[in-house]
Amino acid sequence: QVQLVESGGGLVQSGGSLRLSCAASGLTFGSFSMGWFRQSPGKERDVVAAINWSGRHTYYADSVKGRFTISRDSANNILYLQMNNLVPDDTAVYYCGAESAPPEIVVAVPEEYDYWGQGTQVTVSS
């Protein structure tokens, strides 16, 4: 059974930084693409960043390129999202997702993900 638990959200001023973590368990068979997604009230869940099983390939939404960095500690099954230079538009609930995929594939479409964490709130004040 796959379980994803996010942590690291909070309230930060514009220009500040946060690091989100996602502890994954149950990813024992096959390979998985993982990603960070966010959702604001009344909006759809959108991809923020995604990474393949080996960590060599990544995808970023245009709005976060150059500010956010996704990485994974495969030995300990932890996914990270380092968020720098945060702006109020980054305010949302951030979700960690995992999806079975070939090792070199990055899955960046939220509708293709089967496993989700409970989410962590990120609020950026102006």
N, CA, C and O atoms as CSV, one atom per row, in Angstrom:
chain,resi,resn,atom,element,x,y,z
A,1,GLN,N,N,0.843,-1.187,0.000
A,1,GLN,CA,C,0.000,0.000,0.000
A,1,GLN,C,C,0.882,1.242,0.000
A,1,GLN,O,O,1.734,1.410,0.872
A,2,VAL,N,N,0.670,2.109,-0.984
A,2,VAL,CA,C,1.456,3.336,-1.096
A,2,VAL,C,C,0.894,4.394,-0.163
A,2,VAL,O,O,-0.312,4.637,-0.131
A,3,GLN,N,N,1.783,5.017,0.594
A,3,GLN,CA,C,1.383,6.103,1.478
A,3,GLN,C,C,2.344,7.269,1.289
A,3,GLN,O,O,3.561,7.085,1.280
A,4,LEU,N,N,1.792,8.470,1.139
A,4,LEU,CA,C,2.584,9.679,0.955
A,4,LEU,C,C,2.193,10.679,2.033
A,4,LEU,O,O,1.010,10.943,2.247
A,5,VAL,N,N,3.198,11.235,2.711
A,5,VAL,CA,C,2.939,12.180,3.797
A,5,VAL,C,C,3.784,13.426,3.579
A,5,VAL,O,O,5.013,13.378,3.634
A,6,GLU,N,N,3.105,14.544,3.330
A,6,GLU,CA,C,3.794,15.812,3.093
A,6,GLU,C,C,4.026,16.548,4.403
A,6,GLU,O,O,3.298,16.361,5.378
A,7,SER,N,N,5.053,17.389,4.407
A,7,SER,CA,C,5.329,18.276,5.528
A,7,SER,C,C,6.111,19.472,5.014
A,7,SER,O,O,6.633,19.449,3.899
A,8,GLY,N,N,6.190,20.519,5.830
A,8,GLY,CA,C,7.017,21.664,5.496
A,8,GLY,C,C,6.269,22.903,5.053
A,8,GLY,O,O,6.884,23.946,4.831
A,9,GLY,N,N,4.957,22.814,4.918
A,9,GLY,CA,C,4.202,24.001,4.537
A,9,GLY,C,C,4.139,25.011,5.664
A,9,GLY,O,O,4.576,24.744,6.783
A,10,GLY,N,N,3.588,26.177,5.355
A,10,GLY,CA,C,3.467,27.208,6.374
A,10,GLY,C,C,3.211,28.563,5.773
A,10,GLY,O,O,2.881,28.687,4.593
A,11,LEU,N,N,3.369,29.583,6.603
A,11,LEU,CA,C,3.164,30.979,6.209
A,11,LEU,C,C,4.526,31.639,6.049
A,11,LEU,O,O,5.378,31.554,6.934
A,12,VAL,N,N,4.721,32.295,4.916
A,12,VAL,CA,C,5.989,32.943,4.650
A,12,VAL,C,C,5.725,34.254,3.918
A,12,VAL,O,O,4.727,34.380,3.208
A,13,GLN,N,N,6.600,35.213,4.085
A,13,GLN,CA,C,6.455,36.490,3.391
A,13,GLN,C,C,6.944,36.368,1.956
A,13,GLN,O,O,7.755,35.504,1.625
A,14,SER,N,N,6.440,37.238,1.130
A,14,SER,CA,C,6.869,37.273,-0.262
A,14,SER,C,C,8.387,37.432,-0.329
A,14,SER,O,O,8.969,38.260,0.372
A,15,GLY,N,N,9.018,36.624,-1.183
A,15,GLY,CA,C,10.473,36.624,-1.289
A,15,GLY,C,C,11.144,35.582,-0.419
A,15,GLY,O,O,12.348,35.355,-0.539
A,16,GLY,N,N,10.384,34.947,0.451
A,16,GLY,CA,C,10.934,33.946,1.357
A,16,GLY,C,C,11.048,32.575,0.716
A,16,GLY,O,O,10.778,32.396,-0.471
A,17,SER,N,N,11.453,31.615,1.527
A,17,SER,CA,C,11.680,30.249,1.048
A,17,SER,C,C,11.030,29.234,1.981
A,17,SER,O,O,10.859,29.472,3.176
A,18,LEU,N,N,10.678,28.106,1.398
A,18,LEU,CA,C,10.198,26.951,2.149
A,18,LEU,C,C,10.709,25.693,1.467
A,18,LEU,O,O,10.960,25.688,0.262
A,19,ARG,N,N,10.863,24.624,2.245
A,19,ARG,CA,C,11.175,23.328,1.652
A,19,ARG,C,C,10.110,22.321,2.075
A,19,ARG,O,O,9.907,22.064,3.262
A,20,LEU,N,N,9.450,21.769,1.092
A,20,LEU,CA,C,8.456,20.725,1.339
A,20,LEU,C,C,9.109,19.353,1.244
A,20,LEU,O,O,10.016,19.127,0.443
A,21,SER,N,N,8.628,18.455,2.076
A,21,SER,CA,C,9.094,17.067,2.049
A,21,SER,C,C,7.907,16.139,1.892
A,21,SER,O,O,6.805,16.439,2.352
A,22,CYS,N,N,8.136,15.014,1.243
A,22,CYS,CA,C,7.105,13.990,1.087
A,22,CYS,C,C,7.750,12.647,1.400
A,22,CYS,O,O,8.603,12.169,0.653
A,23,ALA,N,N,7.339,12.048,2.500
A,23,ALA,CA,C,7.847,10.733,2.879
A,23,ALA,C,C,6.964,9.668,2.250
A,23,ALA,O,O,5.758,9.624,2.494
A,24,ALA,N,N,7.569,8.817,1.445
A,24,ALA,CA,C,6.819,7.793,0.720
A,24,ALA,C,C,7.099,6.412,1.283
A,24,ALA,O,O,8.235,6.088,1.630
A,25,SER,N,N,6.064,5.611,1.370
A,25,SER,CA,C,6.215,4.216,1.759
A,25,SER,C,C,5.379,3.363,0.825
A,25,SER,O,O,4.392,3.827,0.255
A,26,GLY,N,N,5.783,2.116,0.675
A,26,GLY,CA,C,5.043,1.208,-0.191
A,26,GLY,C,C,5.472,1.226,-1.641
A,26,GLY,O,O,4.886,0.522,-2.463
A,27,LEU,N,N,6.486,2.019,-1.977
A,27,LEU,CA,C,6.969,2.062,-3.366
A,27,LEU,C,C,8.026,0.979,-3.531
A,27,LEU,O,O,9.200,1.265,-3.763
A,28,THR,N,N,7.592,-0.257,-3.406
A,28,THR,CA,C,8.558,-1.342,-3.326
A,28,THR,C,C,8.699,-2.134,-4.613
A,28,THR,O,O,9.696,-2.833,-4.794
A,29,PHE,N,N,7.735,-2.043,-5.506
A,29,PHE,CA,C,7.795,-2.831,-6.726
A,29,PHE,C,C,7.726,-1.919,-7.936
A,29,PHE,O,O,6.836,-1.073,-8.030
A,30,GLY,N,N,8.660,-2.083,-8.864
A,30,GLY,CA,C,8.659,-1.266,-10.061
A,30,GLY,C,C,9.219,0.115,-9.790
A,30,GLY,O,O,9.816,0.372,-8.744
A,31,SER,N,N,9.015,0.997,-10.752
A,31,SER,CA,C,9.535,2.359,-10.657
A,31,SER,C,C,8.380,3.358,-10.694
A,31,SER,O,O,7.316,3.076,-11.246
A,32,PHE,N,N,8.604,4.511,-10.107
A,32,PHE,CA,C,7.559,5.521,-9.969
A,32,PHE,C,C,8.077,6.902,-10.343
A,32,PHE,O,O,9.170,7.299,-9.940
A,33,SER,N,N,7.293,7.614,-11.106
A,33,SER,CA,C,7.501,9.040,-11.257
A,33,SER,C,C,6.794,9.717,-10.087
A,33,SER,O,O,5.733,9.267,-9.653
A,34,MET,N,N,7.385,10.805,-9.575
A,34,MET,CA,C,6.766,11.529,-8.476
A,34,MET,C,C,6.700,13.014,-8.814
A,34,MET,O,O,7.452,13.516,-9.650
A,35,GLY,N,N,5.792,13.691,-8.149
A,35,GLY,CA,C,5.643,15.089,-8.469
A,35,GLY,C,C,5.008,15.877,-7.347
A,35,GLY,O,O,4.444,15.329,-6.400
A,36,TRP,N,N,5.122,17.186,-7.489
A,36,TRP,CA,C,4.436,18.142,-6.612
A,36,TRP,C,C,3.384,18.868,-7.439
A,36,TRP,O,O,3.624,19.279,-8.574
A,37,PHE,N,N,2.225,19.008,-6.839
A,37,PHE,CA,C,1.102,19.656,-7.491
A,37,PHE,C,C,0.501,20.637,-6.498
A,37,PHE,O,O,0.719,20.521,-5.292
A,38,ARG,N,N,-0.250,21.597,-7.002
A,38,ARG,CA,C,-0.888,22.545,-6.099
A,38,ARG,C,C,-2.288,22.877,-6.571
A,38,ARG,O,O,-2.613,22.813,-7.757
A,39,GLN,N,N,-3.098,23.233,-5.597
A,39,GLN,CA,C,-4.496,23.552,-5.895
A,39,GLN,C,C,-4.952,24.682,-4.999
A,39,GLN,O,O,-4.784,24.647,-3.780
A,40,SER,N,N,-5.548,25.708,-5.648
A,40,SER,CA,C,-6.134,26.834,-4.936
A,40,SER,C,C,-7.648,26.683,-4.967
A,40,SER,O,O,-8.177,25.978,-5.825
A,41,PRO,N,N,-8.358,27.337,-4.041
A,41,PRO,CA,C,-9.822,27.221,-4.023
A,41,PRO,C,C,-10.437,27.600,-5.366
A,41,PRO,O,O,-10.122,28.649,-5.927
A,42,GLY,N,N,-11.309,26.746,-5.875
A,42,GLY,CA,C,-11.986,27.022,-7.126
A,42,GLY,C,C,-11.177,26.735,-8.371
A,42,GLY,O,O,-11.651,26.965,-9.483
A,43,LYS,N,N,-9.974,26.240,-8.206
A,43,LYS,CA,C,-9.114,25.941,-9.356
A,43,LYS,C,C,-8.784,24.455,-9.401
A,43,LYS,O,O,-8.918,23.738,-8.409
A,44,GLU,N,N,-8.352,24.015,-10.572
A,44,GLU,CA,C,-7.948,22.630,-10.733
A,44,GLU,C,C,-6.555,22.418,-10.132
A,44,GLU,O,O,-5.791,23.358,-9.914
A,45,ARG,N,N,-6.265,21.151,-9.878
A,45,ARG,CA,C,-4.946,20.797,-9.391
A,45,ARG,C,C,-3.960,20.850,-10.570
A,45,ARG,O,O,-4.176,20.207,-11.597
A,46,ASP,N,N,-2.893,21.613,-10.409
A,46,ASP,CA,C,-1.904,21.794,-11.472
A,46,ASP,C,C,-0.542,21.253,-11.056
A,46,ASP,O,O,-0.199,21.224,-9.874
A,47,VAL,N,N,0.217,20.831,-12.044
A,47,VAL,CA,C,1.566,20.371,-11.766
A,47,VAL,C,C,2.460,21.554,-11.412
A,47,VAL,O,O,2.363,22.620,-12.019
A,48,VAL,N,N,3.321,21.359,-10.436
A,48,VAL,CA,C,4.360,22.319,-10.092
A,48,VAL,C,C,5.695,21.815,-10.636
A,48,VAL,O,O,6.401,22.527,-11.349
A,49,ALA,N,N,6.023,20.572,-10.283
A,49,ALA,CA,C,7.271,19.952,-10.728
A,49,ALA,C,C,7.132,18.436,-10.609
A,49,ALA,O,O,6.387,17.930,-9.770
A,50,ALA,N,N,7.862,17.724,-11.461
A,50,ALA,CA,C,7.829,16.269,-11.430
A,50,ALA,C,C,9.221,15.732,-11.726
A,50,ALA,O,O,10.063,16.427,-12.295
A,51,ILE,N,N,9.449,14.480,-11.331
A,51,ILE,CA,C,10.781,13.900,-11.447
A,51,ILE,C,C,10.658,12.413,-11.733
A,51,ILE,O,O,9.717,11.764,-11.277
A,52,ASN,N,N,11.603,11.876,-12.483
A,52,ASN,CA,C,11.527,10.458,-12.798
A,52,ASN,C,C,12.150,9.625,-11.678
A,52,ASN,O,O,12.658,10.159,-10.692
A,53,TRP,N,N,12.098,8.303,-11.854
A,53,TRP,CA,C,12.517,7.391,-10.796
A,53,TRP,C,C,13.974,7.599,-10.393
A,53,TRP,O,O,14.296,7.586,-9.205
A,54,SER,N,N,14.854,7.789,-11.369
A,54,SER,CA,C,16.275,7.935,-11.067
A,54,SER,C,C,16.627,9.321,-10.566
A,54,SER,O,O,17.676,9.519,-9.953
A,55,GLY,N,N,15.759,10.274,-10.825
A,55,GLY,CA,C,16.039,11.648,-10.435
A,55,GLY,C,C,16.799,12.440,-11.488
A,55,GLY,O,O,17.128,13.607,-11.276
A,56,ARG,N,N,17.077,11.805,-12.629
A,56,ARG,CA,C,17.872,12.483,-13.658
A,56,ARG,C,C,17.048,13.417,-14.529
A,56,ARG,O,O,17.595,14.335,-15.141
A,57,HIS,N,N,15.763,13.200,-14.590
A,57,HIS,CA,C,14.906,14.012,-15.464
A,57,HIS,C,C,13.842,14.708,-14.630
A,57,HIS,O,O,13.234,14.116,-13.738
A,58,THR,N,N,13.635,15.981,-14.945
A,58,THR,CA,C,12.668,16.772,-14.207
A,58,THR,C,C,11.793,17.587,-15.154
A,58,THR,O,O,12.139,17.822,-16.312
A,59,TYR,N,N,10.669,18.001,-14.629
A,59,TYR,CA,C,9.753,18.886,-15.349
A,59,TYR,C,C,9.325,19.984,-14.387
A,59,TYR,O,O,9.070,19.719,-13.212
A,60,TYR,N,N,9.245,21.229,-14.885
A,60,TYR,CA,C,8.786,22.349,-14.072
A,60,TYR,C,C,7.720,23.128,-14.828
A,60,TYR,O,O,7.811,23.317,-16.041
A,61,ALA,N,N,6.721,23.569,-14.101
A,61,ALA,CA,C,5.770,24.513,-14.670
A,61,ALA,C,C,6.504,25.820,-14.945
A,61,ALA,O,O,7.431,26.182,-14.221
A,62,ASP,N,N,6.092,26.517,-15.981
A,62,ASP,CA,C,6.769,27.763,-16.350
A,62,ASP,C,C,6.775,28.766,-15.205
A,62,ASP,O,O,7.728,29.529,-15.046
A,63,SER,N,N,5.729,28.763,-14.421
A,63,SER,CA,C,5.599,29.765,-13.365
A,63,SER,C,C,6.599,29.582,-12.229
A,63,SER,O,O,6.802,30.498,-11.432
A,64,VAL,N,N,7.228,28.406,-12.144
A,64,VAL,CA,C,8.151,28.166,-11.032
A,64,VAL,C,C,9.586,27.944,-11.493
A,64,VAL,O,O,10.486,27.803,-10.665
A,65,LYS,N,N,9.807,27.911,-12.785
A,65,LYS,CA,C,11.163,27.685,-13.291
A,65,LYS,C,C,12.117,28.735,-12.751
A,65,LYS,O,O,11.817,29.929,-12.760
A,66,GLY,N,N,13.270,28.276,-12.281
A,66,GLY,CA,C,14.270,29.188,-11.740
A,66,GLY,C,C,14.063,29.527,-10.281
A,66,GLY,O,O,14.943,30.117,-9.655
A,67,ARG,N,N,12.905,29.163,-9.721
A,67,ARG,CA,C,12.624,29.456,-8.309
A,67,ARG,C,C,12.492,28.183,-7.481
A,67,ARG,O,O,12.904,28.158,-6.321
A,68,PHE,N,N,11.927,27.135,-8.056
A,68,PHE,CA,C,11.682,25.880,-7.340
A,68,PHE,C,C,12.619,24.798,-7.853
A,68,PHE,O,O,13.006,24.795,-9.022
A,69,THR,N,N,12.979,23.877,-6.958
A,69,THR,CA,C,13.803,22.736,-7.335
A,69,THR,C,C,13.229,21.472,-6.722
A,69,THR,O,O,13.024,21.391,-5.511
A,70,ILE,N,N,12.970,20.485,-7.572
A,70,ILE,CA,C,12.484,19.188,-7.100
A,70,ILE,C,C,13.653,18.222,-7.027
A,70,ILE,O,O,14.531,18.236,-7.889
A,71,SER,N,N,13.665,17.391,-6.011
A,71,SER,CA,C,14.705,16.376,-5.869
A,71,SER,C,C,14.148,15.198,-5.076
A,71,SER,O,O,13.114,15.305,-4.417
A,72,ARG,N,N,14.846,14.087,-5.153
A,72,ARG,CA,C,14.389,12.917,-4.406
A,72,ARG,C,C,15.565,12.179,-3.801
A,72,ARG,O,O,16.626,12.060,-4.414
A,73,ASP,N,N,15.367,11.691,-2.606
A,73,ASP,CA,C,16.331,10.837,-1.916
A,73,ASP,C,C,15.788,9.422,-2.056
A,73,ASP,O,O,14.970,8.975,-1.253
A,74,SER,N,N,16.252,8.727,-3.083
A,74,SER,CA,C,15.699,7.413,-3.382
A,74,SER,C,C,16.000,6.402,-2.285
A,74,SER,O,O,15.194,5.505,-2.040
A,75,ALA,N,N,17.137,6.528,-1.626
A,75,ALA,CA,C,17.506,5.573,-0.581
A,75,ALA,C,C,16.510,5.607,0.567
A,75,ALA,O,O,16.205,4.580,1.172
A,76,ASN,N,N,15.999,6.820,0.863
A,76,ASN,CA,C,15.077,6.971,1.983
A,76,ASN,C,C,13.643,7.250,1.541
A,76,ASN,O,O,12.770,7.498,2.372
A,77,ASN,N,N,13.402,7.209,0.232
A,77,ASN,CA,C,12.053,7.430,-0.310
A,77,ASN,C,C,11.456,8.752,0.147
A,77,ASN,O,O,10.331,8.797,0.646
A,78,ILE,N,N,12.216,9.827,-0.029
A,78,ILE,CA,C,11.736,11.166,0.318
A,78,ILE,C,C,11.816,12.055,-0.914
A,78,ILE,O,O,12.831,12.081,-1.609
A,79,LEU,N,N,10.753,12.773,-1.173
A,79,LEU,CA,C,10.685,13.734,-2.259
A,79,LEU,C,C,10.712,15.137,-1.654
A,79,LEU,O,O,10.057,15.402,-0.645
A,80,TYR,N,N,11.478,16.032,-2.283
A,80,TYR,CA,C,11.603,17.404,-1.777
A,80,TYR,C,C,11.161,18.413,-2.832
A,80,TYR,O,O,11.191,18.146,-4.033
A,81,LEU,N,N,10.756,19.562,-2.350
A,81,LEU,CA,C,10.524,20.713,-3.218
A,81,LEU,C,C,11.080,21.938,-2.497
A,81,LEU,O,O,10.503,22.414,-1.519
A,82,GLN,N,N,12.200,22.436,-2.991
A,82,GLN,CA,C,12.775,23.666,-2.460
A,82,GLN,C,C,12.142,24.835,-3.198
A,82,GLN,O,O,12.227,24.920,-4.423
A,83,MET,N,N,11.515,25.727,-2.462
A,83,MET,CA,C,10.806,26.860,-3.053
A,83,MET,C,C,11.463,28.149,-2.592
A,83,MET,O,O,11.460,28.464,-1.402
A,84,ASN,N,N,12.019,28.886,-3.523
A,84,ASN,CA,C,12.674,30.155,-3.236
A,84,ASN,C,C,11.939,31.300,-3.908
A,84,ASN,O,O,11.175,31.097,-4.851
A,85,ASN,N,N,12.178,32.498,-3.413
A,85,ASN,CA,C,11.568,33.703,-3.982
A,85,ASN,C,C,10.054,33.534,-4.150
A,85,ASN,O,O,9.499,33.804,-5.215
A,86,LEU,N,N,9.419,33.092,-3.101
A,86,LEU,CA,C,7.976,32.837,-3.152
A,86,LEU,C,C,7.193,34.130,-3.357
A,86,LEU,O,O,7.581,35.195,-2.878
A,87,VAL,N,N,6.089,34.011,-4.076
A,87,VAL,CA,C,5.200,35.146,-4.341
A,87,VAL,C,C,3.789,34.758,-3.927
A,87,VAL,O,O,3.489,33.570,-3.808
A,88,PRO,N,N,2.912,35.742,-3.705
A,88,PRO,CA,C,1.544,35.424,-3.260
A,88,PRO,C,C,0.813,34.434,-4.172
A,88,PRO,O,O,-0.001,33.648,-3.687
A,89,ASP,N,N,1.084,34.456,-5.468
A,89,ASP,CA,C,0.427,33.515,-6.384
A,89,ASP,C,C,0.829,32.057,-6.130
A,89,ASP,O,O,0.199,31.142,-6.660
A,90,ASP,N,N,1.854,31.841,-5.340
A,90,ASP,CA,C,2.249,30.466,-4.991
A,90,ASP,C,C,1.384,29.902,-3.864
A,90,ASP,O,O,1.498,28.722,-3.532
A,91,THR,N,N,0.528,30.726,-3.277
A,91,THR,CA,C,-0.335,30.272,-2.200
A,91,THR,C,C,-1.286,29.192,-2.702
A,91,THR,O,O,-2.008,29.394,-3.678
A,92,ALA,N,N,-1.281,28.043,-2.028
A,92,ALA,CA,C,-2.106,26.903,-2.442
A,92,ALA,C,C,-1.876,25.755,-1.464
A,92,ALA,O,O,-0.997,25.814,-0.604
A,93,VAL,N,N,-2.681,24.719,-1.616
A,93,VAL,CA,C,-2.382,23.450,-0.962
A,93,VAL,C,C,-1.490,22.655,-1.907
A,93,VAL,O,O,-1.823,22.466,-3.077
A,94,TYR,N,N,-0.372,22.199,-1.399
A,94,TYR,CA,C,0.596,21.455,-2.203
A,94,TYR,C,C,0.465,19.966,-1.898
A,94,TYR,O,O,0.438,19.548,-0.740
A,95,TYR,N,N,0.383,19.181,-2.965
A,95,TYR,CA,C,0.212,17.745,-2.850
A,95,TYR,C,C,1.402,17.024,-3.473
A,95,TYR,O,O,1.951,17.451,-4.488
A,96,CYS,N,N,1.776,15.940,-2.848
A,96,CYS,CA,C,2.767,15.026,-3.392
A,96,CYS,C,C,2.030,13.889,-4.090
A,96,CYS,O,O,1.029,13.387,-3.578
A,97,GLY,N,N,2.522,13.484,-5.254
A,97,GLY,CA,C,1.900,12.390,-5.982
A,97,GLY,C,C,2.928,11.380,-6.454
A,97,GLY,O,O,4.097,11.716,-6.643
A,98,ALA,N,N,2.489,10.133,-6.646
A,98,ALA,CA,C,3.345,9.077,-7.167
A,98,ALA,C,C,2.555,8.266,-8.182
A,98,ALA,O,O,1.364,8.012,-8.008
A,99,GLU,N,N,3.245,7.865,-9.247
A,99,GLU,CA,C,2.592,7.106,-10.297
A,99,GLU,C,C,3.581,6.113,-10.891
A,99,GLU,O,O,4.720,6.469,-11.195
A,100,SER,N,N,3.151,4.883,-11.054
A,100,SER,CA,C,3.985,3.866,-11.659
A,100,SER,C,C,4.334,4.275,-13.092
A,100,SER,O,O,3.449,4.619,-13.875
A,101,ALA,N,N,5.623,4.236,-13.432
A,101,ALA,CA,C,6.071,4.663,-14.759
A,101,ALA,C,C,7.425,4.030,-15.048
A,101,ALA,O,O,8.147,3.679,-14.116
A,102,PRO,N,N,7.784,3.876,-16.321
A,102,PRO,CA,C,9.133,3.396,-16.652
A,102,PRO,C,C,10.187,4.301,-16.025
A,102,PRO,O,O,9.933,5.486,-15.807
A,103,PRO,N,N,11.361,3.761,-15.734
A,103,PRO,CA,C,12.350,4.513,-14.939
A,103,PRO,C,C,12.757,5.873,-15.498
A,103,PRO,O,O,13.066,6.781,-14.727
A,104,GLU,N,N,12.764,6.035,-16.816
A,104,GLU,CA,C,13.248,7.292,-17.389
A,104,GLU,C,C,12.128,8.263,-17.730
A,104,GLU,O,O,12.378,9.310,-18.326
A,105,ILE,N,N,10.906,7.930,-17.363
A,105,ILE,CA,C,9.749,8.748,-17.722
A,105,ILE,C,C,9.345,9.671,-16.576
A,105,ILE,O,O,9.265,9.253,-15.421
A,106,VAL,N,N,9.093,10.932,-16.916
A,106,VAL,CA,C,8.536,11.901,-15.974
A,106,VAL,C,C,7.060,12.073,-16.305
A,106,VAL,O,O,6.711,12.419,-17.433
A,107,VAL,N,N,6.208,11.837,-15.340
A,107,VAL,CA,C,4.772,12.020,-15.521
A,107,VAL,C,C,4.384,13.361,-14.928
A,107,VAL,O,O,4.549,13.588,-13.730
A,108,ALA,N,N,3.865,14.257,-15.773
A,108,ALA,CA,C,3.578,15.617,-15.314
A,108,ALA,C,C,2.089,15.969,-15.372
A,108,ALA,O,O,1.714,17.119,-15.142
A,109,VAL,N,N,1.261,15.003,-15.672
A,109,VAL,CA,C,-0.176,15.248,-15.792
A,109,VAL,C,C,-0.868,14.721,-14.540
A,109,VAL,O,O,-0.828,13.519,-14.280
A,110,PRO,N,N,-1.499,15.593,-13.761
A,110,PRO,CA,C,-2.086,15.136,-12.494
A,110,PRO,C,C,-3.128,14.043,-12.666
A,110,PRO,O,O,-3.270,13.189,-11.790
A,111,GLU,N,N,-3.859,14.049,-13.769
A,111,GLU,CA,C,-4.910,13.050,-13.966
A,111,GLU,C,C,-4.340,11.633,-14.111
A,111,GLU,O,O,-5.073,10.654,-13.974
A,112,GLU,N,N,-3.066,11.528,-14.383
A,112,GLU,CA,C,-2.450,10.215,-14.541
A,112,GLU,C,C,-1.924,9.648,-13.224
A,112,GLU,O,O,-1.455,8.511,-13.181
A,113,TYR,N,N,-1.998,10.424,-12.167
A,113,TYR,CA,C,-1.466,9.977,-10.885
A,113,TYR,C,C,-2.530,9.215,-10.095
A,113,TYR,O,O,-3.688,9.624,-10.019
A,114,ASP,N,N,-2.105,8.105,-9.515
A,114,ASP,CA,C,-3.008,7.282,-8.721
A,114,ASP,C,C,-2.842,7.473,-7.219
A,114,ASP,O,O,-3.769,7.205,-6.455
A,115,TYR,N,N,-1.672,7.934,-6.791
A,115,TYR,CA,C,-1.390,8.007,-5.356
A,115,TYR,C,C,-1.124,9.456,-4.959
A,115,TYR,O,O,-0.376,10.174,-5.622
A,116,TRP,N,N,-1.759,9.867,-3.855
A,116,TRP,CA,C,-1.676,11.258,-3.395
A,116,TRP,C,C,-1.482,11.323,-1.896
A,116,TRP,O,O,-1.955,10.461,-1.155
A,117,GLY,N,N,-0.769,12.368,-1.450
A,117,GLY,CA,C,-0.715,12.679,-0.042
A,117,GLY,C,C,-1.910,13.521,0.355
A,117,GLY,O,O,-2.792,13.798,-0.458
A,118,GLN,N,N,-1.928,13.926,1.626
A,118,GLN,CA,C,-3.074,14.663,2.158
A,118,GLN,C,C,-2.972,16.157,1.890
A,118,GLN,O,O,-3.952,16.884,2.052
A,119,GLY,N,N,-1.800,16.618,1.482
A,119,GLY,CA,C,-1.610,18.024,1.167
A,119,GLY,C,C,-1.060,18.825,2.330
A,119,GLY,O,O,-1.268,18.482,3.494
A,120,THR,N,N,-0.353,19.899,2.001
A,120,THR,CA,C,0.171,20.821,3.003
A,120,THR,C,C,-0.035,22.239,2.507
A,120,THR,O,O,0.238,22.540,1.345
A,121,GLN,N,N,-0.511,23.105,3.375
A,121,GLN,CA,C,-0.857,24.483,2.988
A,121,GLN,C,C,0.400,25.349,2.937
A,121,GLN,O,O,1.217,25.351,3.858
A,122,VAL,N,N,0.525,26.078,1.839
A,122,VAL,CA,C,1.561,27.095,1.702
A,122,VAL,C,C,0.865,28.429,1.489
A,122,VAL,O,O,0.066,28.581,0.566
A,123,THR,N,N,1.170,29.391,2.342
A,123,THR,CA,C,0.571,30.718,2.244
A,123,THR,C,C,1.685,31.747,2.178
A,123,THR,O,O,2.550,31.803,3.052
A,124,VAL,N,N,1.655,32.561,1.127
A,124,VAL,CA,C,2.668,33.594,0.931
A,124,VAL,C,C,1.990,34.948,1.066
A,124,VAL,O,O,1.082,35.273,0.302
A,125,SER,N,N,2.426,35.725,2.027
A,125,SER,CA,C,1.842,37.040,2.263
A,125,SER,C,C,2.628,38.102,1.517
A,125,SER,O,O,3.839,37.984,1.329
A,126,SER,N,N,1.924,39.134,1.097
A,126,SER,CA,C,2.578,40.210,0.331
A,126,SER,C,C,3.149,41.275,1.256
A,126,SER,O,O,3.733,42.252,0.786
